[in-house]
């Protein structure tokens, strides 16, 4: 087959057109490192090799762009690559980023667990759920949540009380207010035992303030 056109496209892409009408988008590096040009002949095997090489380069380039902006888990990176049309190379490239140390689920889990626990005031259960939803292994997620609690010397009850204070539910006197406060804590991942203790503590604090 003969190459009849090789035209620069947007970004770093080239459009290669063959005499039979086939078209192929190739990245610039693949084109620069090949020996093919307009009016040159290319076999099916060579064409397929170009296609594979370009697909790999483009997927790798996009992965590096993504992780340069923010952290990803391996699963998240695979999903983003698939969304961009790199389905065939997603698993391979994501695994390569892990090998290079550019993607690390354990580091990601520790950072996110700290953010969810200390800033969003999620319960431990919700922290683990959030991490698992991002593709973190459940064992790694649980360990990350425990590490935050241990290093910060906190527990679910302390965090639940802090959440009530932050959301101004520190005066749950009426049944309606207690129900609203309980629903809030439940959404944030706290169990019923902790919810009951947190509501009791908030109520006792309020009564103490009134006594003063």
N, C-alpha and C positions, 0 to 999 in steps of 0.2 A: 504493500500500500504506500501511496505517496502523500506526504504532508503538503497541503496546498495553502495553509494559512497558520500563522503563529502570532497571535495578537495580544498585546498587553491589556489586561482588564483592570478593574478596580483593585486597589490594595496591592498585594504581591502575587496576583494570579495571572496566568496566561491561558488563552483559549487556543487549543490545537485543533485544527480541522483537517480531516482526511478526505481523499478524493471520493470516497464512497458516501460522504455526508456525515460520517461519525464526528462527534465533537467531544473534547475532553478538556476539563479545567485542571491545570497543573500549577503548583506553586513555583515561585521564581527560582528557588534553590535547585529544584529538580530539573528545571529547564536549563539553568546555567551549567549544571554538572553533566548534562547529557550532550551527546555529539550530533543530535538531530536538528535539522532546520528545514525551512521551506524548500520544497522540491526534492527533499531527501526521502528515501524509502525507509519504511519501518515495518517490522514483522508483528504478527499478533502477539508473540511471546514478549517482544520488546515493548510493545504498547502496554501490555498487562503489567510488566515490571515498572514502567513509568507510572502507571495508575496507582500501583501499590505503594511505591516510594512516595509519591505526592500525597496520598491519603494519610500515610503515616506522619509525614512532616507537618501537614496541616493540623492533624489531630494533636500532635505534640505541641505545636505552636499555640494552639487555642488553650490547651491545658495549662501551659506555662503562663499565659495571659490571665487565666482565671485565678490560679493560686498566687499570682502576683498582686491581686486585688484583696483577697481574703482567704482564710483557711477553709479547707474542705476535707470531709472524710473521703475515703476511697469510693464509697458508694455514691456520695453526692457528686463527685467528679465524674464518675461513669454516667450518671444521669444527665449532667450538663453536656457532656460530649455527645450523648445520644440525641439530645434535644437540638444540637447544632448540626446533626446529620452525620456524626462520626460513629455510628452504631457498631460497625465492624471492628473499629480500632479502640473502642471505649475501654474495654477490660484490659487490653494490652497496655495502653498508655497509662491508665490509672495505676496499674500494678507497677509500671516502670517508675512513676512518680513516688510510689511508696519505697521502692528499692533505693532511689536516690535520696530519700529522707525528706523530700519536699512535701509529702503528705504523710501524716502520722496520726492515726485515730486516737492514740492514747494522749498525745499532747493536746489534740483538739478537745477530747473529752474533759481533761482537767481544766482547760480554759473555760469551756462552756459551762461546766458544772459550777465553777466559782461564780460566773456571771449569773446563772439562774438562781443559785442558792443565796448569794449575798446581795445582789442588786434587784432581782425580780422577786426574791423571797418565796420561791417555789418550795413546796415540800419535797422531801427526798424522793418520794415515789414519782412525782412529776418531773424531777430532774432526770431520773433514769429513763422515763418515758420519752422525754424530749431528745435525749441522746440516742436512744434506740431508733427513733423516728428519723434521725439524721444518718443512720447507717452504722452506728457504733455497736459493737458486740455488747450484749447485756452484762456480761461479767466485767468488761472494761468500764461500762457505764456505772455499774454499782460501785466498783472500786474508786472511781473518780469522785462520786458523791460522798463516799465515806472519807476519802482523803481531805475533802474540803471541811467536813464536819470536825474531823480530828485536828486539822491545822488551825481552824478558827475557833475550836472549842464551842461549837454550837450544836443544837439538836432541833427536832421538829417543833417542840413546844415553844422554845424561845423564838423561833422564826415565825411561828403562827401568831404569837402575841405581837411581835414586831409588825407583822403584816396588818393586823387589826388596827394598830396605832397609826400606821402609815395611811391606811384607807379611812381613818377617822371612825372606826367601828369600836372605839374603846368605851362606849357607853351603851351596850346592848341590853337595855332594861326591858323594853317591851318585847312581846313574843315575835312581833314582826321584825324588829331590829335583830333579834337573836337568830331568826331564820335567815335573814339576809346575810348576816355575818357568817353563819354556818355554811351557807351556799358558796360564799366567797372562798372560804378556806377549803372547801371540798374541790372547787375548781382549780385551786392552786396545788392540789395534790396531797392534802392532809387527810389522815384517817380519822374516823369518828372518835376514837379515844382522845386523840390530840385536840380535836375540835371542841369536845366537851370541856377538857381541861383549860383550853385557851379562853373559852367563853366564860368559864367560872372565874378565871384569874382576872379577866377584864371587868367582870361584874363586881368582884371584890375590890378592885382598885377604885372603881367608881364610887362604891359605897364608902370606902375609906376617905376619899376626897370629900364626899358630902358630910362625913362625920367631922372633918376638920373645920 
